[in-house]
Amino acid sequence: MDLSRIPLFEALTKRMGWLGERQGVLAQNIANADTPGYVAKDLAPPDFSRLVAGASQRLAMATSDPADLPPAGGQSAYRPISQRIGERAPDGNAVQLEDQMMKVSDTANDYALTTSLYAKHIGLLKLVLGKSGS
């Protein structure tokens, strides 16, 4: 059974992917907290309602040669955006560690919630399949 064909599981998987990439961007912000002139970034949240509505309108990647390999996720599917600049340090750095740590915590909590929802729905499918087979 391919769970990626079920819109709910597809949306949950996309959300987990976005949250994982956001955690990486936030970690990069924290790592560059002392870099002169660095401006914090974030990922624009994807429109999940549009994802579910347009699930059947996918386009395959065009290749110029049948021997071409598809890309292995080299580029992110999410759009990075610069965060609103508040205070700047004298060296021009605009990373506010408190804000970044709050976003890291929120992202971790959202990821835990999403994985919990995913696991609960898997459990429901197993329950239904187990009862339907007897």
mmCIF file of the C-alpha atoms, coordinates in Angstrom:
data_MODEL
# 
_entry.id   MODEL 
# 
loop_
_atom_site.group_PDB 
_atom_site.id 
_atom_site.type_symbol 
_atom_site.label_atom_id 
_atom_site.label_alt_id 
_atom_site.label_comp_id 
_atom_site.label_asym_id 
_atom_site.label_entity_id 
_atom_site.label_seq_id 
_atom_site.pdbx_PDB_ins_code 
_atom_site.Cartn_x 
_atom_site.Cartn_y 
_atom_site.Cartn_z 
_atom_site.occupancy 
_atom_site.B_iso_or_equiv 
_atom_site.pdbx_formal_charge 
_atom_site.auth_seq_id 
_atom_site.auth_comp_id 
_atom_site.auth_asym_id 
_atom_site.auth_atom_id 
_atom_site.pdbx_PDB_model_num 
ATOM 1   C CA . MET A 1 1   ? 0.000   0.000   0.000   1.00 0.00 ? 1   MET A CA 1 
ATOM 2   C CA . ASP A 1 2   ? 1.519   3.290   -1.110  1.00 0.00 ? 2   ASP A CA 1 
ATOM 3   C CA . LEU A 1 3   ? 0.737   5.858   1.579   1.00 0.00 ? 3   LEU A CA 1 
ATOM 4   C CA . SER A 1 4   ? 2.019   8.707   -0.574  1.00 0.00 ? 4   SER A CA 1 
ATOM 5   C CA . ARG A 1 5   ? -1.101  8.323   -2.725  1.00 0.00 ? 5   ARG A CA 1 
ATOM 6   C CA . ILE A 1 6   ? -3.333  9.246   0.226   1.00 0.00 ? 6   ILE A CA 1 
ATOM 7   C CA . PRO A 1 7   ? -3.603  13.073  0.371   1.00 0.00 ? 7   PRO A CA 1 
ATOM 8   C CA . LEU A 1 8   ? -3.486  13.201  4.190   1.00 0.00 ? 8   LEU A CA 1 
ATOM 9   C CA . PHE A 1 9   ? -0.230  11.247  4.350   1.00 0.00 ? 9   PHE A CA 1 
ATOM 10  C CA . GLU A 1 10  ? 1.215   13.254  1.484   1.00 0.00 ? 10  GLU A CA 1 
ATOM 11  C CA . ALA A 1 11  ? 0.428   16.514  3.316   1.00 0.00 ? 11  ALA A CA 1 
ATOM 12  C CA . LEU A 1 12  ? 1.893   15.191  6.575   1.00 0.00 ? 12  LEU A CA 1 
ATOM 13  C CA . THR A 1 13  ? 5.050   14.048  4.769   1.00 0.00 ? 13  THR A CA 1 
ATOM 14  C CA . LYS A 1 14  ? 5.424   17.438  3.071   1.00 0.00 ? 14  LYS A CA 1 
ATOM 15  C CA . ARG A 1 15  ? 4.916   19.182  6.411   1.00 0.00 ? 15  ARG A CA 1 
ATOM 16  C CA . MET A 1 16  ? 7.605   17.053  8.049   1.00 0.00 ? 16  MET A CA 1 
ATOM 17  C CA . GLY A 1 17  ? 9.943   17.829  5.156   1.00 0.00 ? 17  GLY A CA 1 
ATOM 18  C CA . TRP A 1 18  ? 9.290   21.550  5.481   1.00 0.00 ? 18  TRP A CA 1 
ATOM 19  C CA . LEU A 1 19  ? 9.787   21.459  9.252   1.00 0.00 ? 19  LEU A CA 1 
ATOM 20  C CA . GLY A 1 20  ? 13.057  19.550  8.832   1.00 0.00 ? 20  GLY A CA 1 
ATOM 21  C CA . GLU A 1 21  ? 14.384  22.059  6.314   1.00 0.00 ? 21  GLU A CA 1 
ATOM 22  C CA . ARG A 1 22  ? 13.234  24.949  8.491   1.00 0.00 ? 22  ARG A CA 1 
ATOM 23  C CA . GLN A 1 23  ? 15.160  23.496  11.421  1.00 0.00 ? 23  GLN A CA 1 
ATOM 24  C CA . GLY A 1 24  ? 18.280  23.490  9.221   1.00 0.00 ? 24  GLY A CA 1 
ATOM 25  C CA . VAL A 1 25  ? 17.778  27.132  8.218   1.00 0.00 ? 25  VAL A CA 1 
ATOM 26  C CA . LEU A 1 26  ? 17.243  28.170  11.835  1.00 0.00 ? 26  LEU A CA 1 
ATOM 27  C CA . ALA A 1 27  ? 20.365  26.251  12.897  1.00 0.00 ? 27  ALA A CA 1 
ATOM 28  C CA . GLN A 1 28  ? 22.317  28.107  10.210  1.00 0.00 ? 28  GLN A CA 1 
ATOM 29  C CA . ASN A 1 29  ? 20.995  31.401  11.608  1.00 0.00 ? 29  ASN A CA 1 
ATOM 30  C CA . ILE A 1 30  ? 22.170  30.468  15.088  1.00 0.00 ? 30  ILE A CA 1 
ATOM 31  C CA . ALA A 1 31  ? 25.555  29.335  13.766  1.00 0.00 ? 31  ALA A CA 1 
ATOM 32  C CA . ASN A 1 32  ? 25.985  32.723  12.070  1.00 0.00 ? 32  ASN A CA 1 
ATOM 33  C CA . ALA A 1 33  ? 24.967  34.763  15.112  1.00 0.00 ? 33  ALA A CA 1 
ATOM 34  C CA . ASP A 1 34  ? 28.457  36.322  15.217  1.00 0.00 ? 34  ASP A CA 1 
ATOM 35  C CA . THR A 1 35  ? 28.945  36.748  11.461  1.00 0.00 ? 35  THR A CA 1 
ATOM 36  C CA . PRO A 1 36  ? 29.161  40.444  10.565  1.00 0.00 ? 36  PRO A CA 1 
ATOM 37  C CA . GLY A 1 37  ? 26.331  41.571  8.292   1.00 0.00 ? 37  GLY A CA 1 
ATOM 38  C CA . TYR A 1 38  ? 24.438  38.258  8.432   1.00 0.00 ? 38  TYR A CA 1 
ATOM 39  C CA . VAL A 1 39  ? 20.652  38.562  8.192   1.00 0.00 ? 39  VAL A CA 1 
ATOM 40  C CA . ALA A 1 40  ? 18.535  35.720  9.598   1.00 0.00 ? 40  ALA A CA 1 
ATOM 41  C CA . LYS A 1 41  ? 16.475  33.663  7.142   1.00 0.00 ? 41  LYS A CA 1 
ATOM 42  C CA . ASP A 1 42  ? 13.404  31.500  7.436   1.00 0.00 ? 42  ASP A CA 1 
ATOM 43  C CA . LEU A 1 43  ? 11.391  29.303  5.084   1.00 0.00 ? 43  LEU A CA 1 
ATOM 44  C CA . ALA A 1 44  ? 8.128   30.520  3.662   1.00 0.00 ? 44  ALA A CA 1 
ATOM 45  C CA . PRO A 1 45  ? 5.393   28.169  4.836   1.00 0.00 ? 45  PRO A CA 1 
ATOM 46  C CA . PRO A 1 46  ? 3.962   26.140  1.984   1.00 0.00 ? 46  PRO A CA 1 
ATOM 47  C CA . ASP A 1 47  ? 0.280   26.369  1.157   1.00 0.00 ? 47  ASP A CA 1 
ATOM 48  C CA . PHE A 1 48  ? -0.853  22.898  2.209   1.00 0.00 ? 48  PHE A CA 1 
ATOM 49  C CA . SER A 1 49  ? -4.455  23.442  1.108   1.00 0.00 ? 49  SER A CA 1 
ATOM 50  C CA . ARG A 1 50  ? -3.176  24.090  -2.416  1.00 0.00 ? 50  ARG A CA 1 
ATOM 51  C CA . LEU A 1 51  ? -0.987  20.978  -2.152  1.00 0.00 ? 51  LEU A CA 1 
ATOM 52  C CA . VAL A 1 52  ? -3.962  18.781  -1.342  1.00 0.00 ? 52  VAL A CA 1 
ATOM 53  C CA . ALA A 1 53  ? -6.203  20.449  -3.937  1.00 0.00 ? 53  ALA A CA 1 
ATOM 54  C CA . GLY A 1 54  ? -3.621  20.115  -6.714  1.00 0.00 ? 54  GLY A CA 1 
ATOM 55  C CA . ALA A 1 55  ? -2.428  16.614  -5.870  1.00 0.00 ? 55  ALA A CA 1 
ATOM 56  C CA . SER A 1 56  ? -3.541  15.271  -9.230  1.00 0.00 ? 56  SER A CA 1 
ATOM 57  C CA . GLN A 1 57  ? -1.911  18.058  -11.261 1.00 0.00 ? 57  GLN A CA 1 
ATOM 58  C CA . ARG A 1 58  ? 1.714   16.930  -11.087 1.00 0.00 ? 58  ARG A CA 1 
ATOM 59  C CA . LEU A 1 59  ? 4.147   17.334  -13.893 1.00 0.00 ? 59  LEU A CA 1 
ATOM 60  C CA . ALA A 1 60  ? 6.995   14.941  -14.477 1.00 0.00 ? 60  ALA A CA 1 
ATOM 61  C CA . MET A 1 61  ? 10.438  16.399  -14.901 1.00 0.00 ? 61  MET A CA 1 
ATOM 62  C CA . ALA A 1 62  ? 11.486  16.725  -18.518 1.00 0.00 ? 62  ALA A CA 1 
ATOM 63  C CA . THR A 1 63  ? 14.769  15.139  -19.504 1.00 0.00 ? 63  THR A CA 1 
ATOM 64  C CA . SER A 1 64  ? 16.731  15.590  -22.677 1.00 0.00 ? 64  SER A CA 1 
ATOM 65  C CA . ASP A 1 65  ? 18.030  12.024  -22.765 1.00 0.00 ? 65  ASP A CA 1 
ATOM 66  C CA . PRO A 1 66  ? 16.349  8.791   -21.600 1.00 0.00 ? 66  PRO A CA 1 
ATOM 67  C CA . ALA A 1 67  ? 19.562  7.902   -19.755 1.00 0.00 ? 67  ALA A CA 1 
ATOM 68  C CA . ASP A 1 68  ? 19.346  11.047  -17.599 1.00 0.00 ? 68  ASP A CA 1 
ATOM 69  C CA . LEU A 1 69  ? 18.907  10.416  -13.909 1.00 0.00 ? 69  LEU A CA 1 
ATOM 70  C CA . PRO A 1 70  ? 16.284  12.346  -11.971 1.00 0.00 ? 70  PRO A CA 1 
ATOM 71  C CA . PRO A 1 71  ? 17.635  14.836  -9.423  1.00 0.00 ? 71  PRO A CA 1 
ATOM 72  C CA . ALA A 1 72  ? 18.236  13.455  -5.957  1.00 0.00 ? 72  ALA A CA 1 
ATOM 73  C CA . GLY A 1 73  ? 16.857  16.379  -3.991  1.00 0.00 ? 73  GLY A CA 1 
ATOM 74  C CA . GLY A 1 74  ? 19.797  18.696  -4.635  1.00 0.00 ? 74  GLY A CA 1 
ATOM 75  C CA . GLN A 1 75  ? 17.612  21.778  -4.371  1.00 0.00 ? 75  GLN A CA 1 
ATOM 76  C CA . SER A 1 76  ? 15.046  22.568  -1.765  1.00 0.00 ? 76  SER A CA 1 
ATOM 77  C CA . ALA A 1 77  ? 11.393  22.591  -2.703  1.00 0.00 ? 77  ALA A CA 1 
ATOM 78  C CA . TYR A 1 78  ? 10.847  25.452  -0.261  1.00 0.00 ? 78  TYR A CA 1 
ATOM 79  C CA . ARG A 1 79  ? 11.521  29.144  -0.744  1.00 0.00 ? 79  ARG A CA 1 
ATOM 80  C CA . PRO A 1 80  ? 13.850  30.841  1.775   1.00 0.00 ? 80  PRO A CA 1 
ATOM 81  C CA . ILE A 1 81  ? 12.890  34.345  2.845   1.00 0.00 ? 81  ILE A CA 1 
ATOM 82  C CA . SER A 1 82  ? 14.757  36.984  4.826   1.00 0.00 ? 82  SER A CA 1 
ATOM 83  C CA . GLN A 1 83  ? 13.316  37.645  8.231   1.00 0.00 ? 83  GLN A CA 1 
ATOM 84  C CA . ARG A 1 84  ? 12.130  41.028  9.392   1.00 0.00 ? 84  ARG A CA 1 
ATOM 85  C CA . ILE A 1 85  ? 15.152  42.947  10.632  1.00 0.00 ? 85  ILE A CA 1 
ATOM 86  C CA . GLY A 1 86  ? 14.761  44.359  14.109  1.00 0.00 ? 86  GLY A CA 1 
ATOM 87  C CA . GLU A 1 87  ? 17.851  45.356  16.010  1.00 0.00 ? 87  GLU A CA 1 
ATOM 88  C CA . ARG A 1 88  ? 21.282  45.069  14.463  1.00 0.00 ? 88  ARG A CA 1 
ATOM 89  C CA . ALA A 1 89  ? 24.534  44.514  16.277  1.00 0.00 ? 89  ALA A CA 1 
ATOM 90  C CA . PRO A 1 90  ? 27.286  47.080  15.711  1.00 0.00 ? 90  PRO A CA 1 
ATOM 91  C CA . ASP A 1 91  ? 28.866  44.697  13.174  1.00 0.00 ? 91  ASP A CA 1 
ATOM 92  C CA . GLY A 1 92  ? 25.623  44.617  11.136  1.00 0.00 ? 92  GLY A CA 1 
ATOM 93  C CA . ASN A 1 93  ? 24.484  41.176  12.300  1.00 0.00 ? 93  ASN A CA 1 
ATOM 94  C CA . ALA A 1 94  ? 20.681  40.936  12.557  1.00 0.00 ? 94  ALA A CA 1 
ATOM 95  C CA . VAL A 1 95  ? 20.327  37.515  14.236  1.00 0.00 ? 95  VAL A CA 1 
ATOM 96  C CA . GLN A 1 96  ? 18.414  37.627  17.513  1.00 0.00 ? 96  GLN A CA 1 
ATOM 97  C CA . LEU A 1 97  ? 19.224  34.395  19.327  1.00 0.00 ? 97  LEU A CA 1 
ATOM 98  C CA . GLU A 1 98  ? 16.118  34.491  21.530  1.00 0.00 ? 98  GLU A CA 1 
ATOM 99  C CA . ASP A 1 99  ? 13.836  34.651  18.499  1.00 0.00 ? 99  ASP A CA 1 
ATOM 100 C CA . GLN A 1 100 ? 15.744  31.899  16.717  1.00 0.00 ? 100 GLN A CA 1 
ATOM 101 C CA . MET A 1 101 ? 15.617  29.605  19.749  1.00 0.00 ? 101 MET A CA 1 
ATOM 102 C CA . MET A 1 102 ? 11.857  30.174  20.086  1.00 0.00 ? 102 MET A CA 1 
ATOM 103 C CA . LYS A 1 103 ? 11.411  29.270  16.419  1.00 0.00 ? 103 LYS A CA 1 
ATOM 104 C CA . VAL A 1 104 ? 13.574  26.158  16.859  1.00 0.00 ? 104 VAL A CA 1 
ATOM 105 C CA . SER A 1 105 ? 11.422  25.104  19.813  1.00 0.00 ? 105 SER A CA 1 
ATOM 106 C CA . ASP A 1 106 ? 8.171   25.776  17.933  1.00 0.00 ? 106 ASP A CA 1 
ATOM 107 C CA . THR A 1 107 ? 9.434   23.846  14.921  1.00 0.00 ? 107 THR A CA 1 
ATOM 108 C CA . ALA A 1 108 ? 10.450  20.880  17.085  1.00 0.00 ? 108 ALA A CA 1 
ATOM 109 C CA . ASN A 1 109 ? 7.020   20.866  18.740  1.00 0.00 ? 109 ASN A CA 1 
ATOM 110 C CA . ASP A 1 110 ? 5.263   21.065  15.359  1.00 0.00 ? 110 ASP A CA 1 
ATOM 111 C CA . TYR A 1 111 ? 7.407   18.193  14.073  1.00 0.00 ? 111 TYR A CA 1 
ATOM 112 C CA . ALA A 1 112 ? 6.549   16.072  17.120  1.00 0.00 ? 112 ALA A CA 1 
ATOM 113 C CA . LEU A 1 113 ? 2.840   16.810  16.607  1.00 0.00 ? 113 LEU A CA 1 
ATOM 114 C CA . THR A 1 114 ? 3.024   15.955  12.910  1.00 0.00 ? 114 THR A CA 1 
ATOM 115 C CA . THR A 1 115 ? 4.857   12.673  13.500  1.00 0.00 ? 115 THR A CA 1 
ATOM 116 C CA . SER A 1 116 ? 2.332   11.808  16.213  1.00 0.00 ? 116 SER A CA 1 
ATOM 117 C CA . LEU A 1 117 ? -0.549  12.445  13.791  1.00 0.00 ? 117 LEU A CA 1 
ATOM 118 C CA . TYR A 1 118 ? 1.205   10.338  11.163  1.00 0.00 ? 118 TYR A CA 1 
ATOM 119 C CA . ALA A 1 119 ? 1.701   7.461   13.618  1.00 0.00 ? 119 ALA A CA 1 
ATOM 120 C CA . LYS A 1 120 ? -1.913  7.656   14.834  1.00 0.00 ? 120 LYS A CA 1 
ATOM 121 C CA . HIS A 1 121 ? -3.245  7.486   11.292  1.00 0.00 ? 121 HIS A CA 1 
ATOM 122 C CA . ILE A 1 122 ? -0.987  4.527   10.515  1.00 0.00 ? 122 ILE A CA 1 
ATOM 123 C CA . GLY A 1 123 ? -2.387  2.860   13.642  1.00 0.00 ? 123 GLY A CA 1 
ATOM 124 C CA . LEU A 1 124 ? -5.942  3.525   12.468  1.00 0.00 ? 124 LEU A CA 1 
ATOM 125 C CA . LEU A 1 125 ? -5.179  2.013   9.058   1.00 0.00 ? 125 LEU A CA 1 
ATOM 126 C CA . LYS A 1 126 ? -3.677  -1.072  10.697  1.00 0.00 ? 126 LYS A CA 1 
ATOM 127 C CA . LEU A 1 127 ? -6.719  -1.385  12.942  1.00 0.00 ? 127 LEU A CA 1 
ATOM 128 C CA . VAL A 1 128 ? -9.097  -1.157  10.002  1.00 0.00 ? 128 VAL A CA 1 
ATOM 129 C CA . LEU A 1 129 ? -7.085  -3.590  7.902   1.00 0.00 ? 129 LEU A CA 1 
ATOM 130 C CA . GLY A 1 130 ? -6.811  -6.026  10.795  1.00 0.00 ? 130 GLY A CA 1 
ATOM 131 C CA . LYS A 1 131 ? -10.549 -6.017  11.444  1.00 0.00 ? 131 LYS A CA 1 
ATOM 132 C CA . SER A 1 132 ? -11.498 -6.176  7.787   1.00 0.00 ? 132 SER A CA 1 
ATOM 133 C CA . GLY A 1 133 ? -9.377  -9.304  7.280   1.00 0.00 ? 133 GLY A CA 1 
ATOM 134 C CA . SER A 1 134 ? -11.140 -11.374 9.962   1.00 0.00 ? 134 SER A CA 1 
# 
